[in-house]
Amino acid sequence: MYYWGSDDIYLETATLTFSPFTEISSNEIQIDMFNEEGNYLYFVFLKSIGVVEEITTETNLSNVLSDWVVLSDVIIDGYVYSVMRTDYIMTEFQNFTHNFKFN
């Protein structure tokens, strides 16, 4: 249902993780992201879920959606997934909480 991780400008879906995540509500999840090499962050989710309308972090509670871009869809195990990536390379970090809210 959800995948996330970090990678260079070209996403390799094999590098993504899918757990654990916390369901905050029926339209919001919380994940802890890692970026050990200073890459872009990726968030990949089933296209049928909808559109991400808000992204917040533990250090920025206002919507940081404008820091992300939507890329071409990918097929994983026969399902269509939407792909989002940060618009810039991120610094290295571990356990950086992100909340993704869908419409």
C-alpha positions, 0 to 999 in steps of 0.5 A, spaced: 500 500 500 505 504 501 513 504 500 518 509 502 525 511 502 531 514 499 535 514 492 538 518 487 535 521 481 532 515 479 528 511 483 529 503 484 523 500 487 527 495 490 530 500 495 524 502 498 521 499 505 514 498 506 513 498 514 512 500 519 507 505 518 502 508 523 495 509 521 493 516 524 486 516 521 482 513 515 486 518 510 493 519 514 499 515 515 505 516 519 512 514 517 519 514 519 524 516 514 531 514 513 536 518 509 543 515 510 546 517 503 544 524 502 539 522 497 532 524 495 526 522 499 521 518 495 514 516 497 510 511 493 502 509 494 497 505 491 494 510 486 487 508 488 488 511 495 487 518 492 492 524 492 496 527 497 494 533 500 498 535 506 505 533 508 508 535 515 514 533 519 516 533 526 520 539 525 515 543 520 507 542 522 505 546 516 504 543 510 511 542 506 507 539 500 510 544 495 517 541 497 515 534 493 514 533 486 509 528 483 513 523 478 510 518 473 506 512 476 510 505 477 507 498 477 509 494 483 506 487 483 501 488 478 498 494 481 499 502 479 502 506 484 503 514 484 510 516 486 512 523 489 520 525 491 522 531 494 524 537 490 531 537 492 537 532 495 536 531 503 541 531 508 543 525 512 538 523 518 535 517 521 527 516 524 525 523 521 517 522 522 513 524 516 505 525 516 502 524 509 494 526 508 490 524 502 484 527 500 
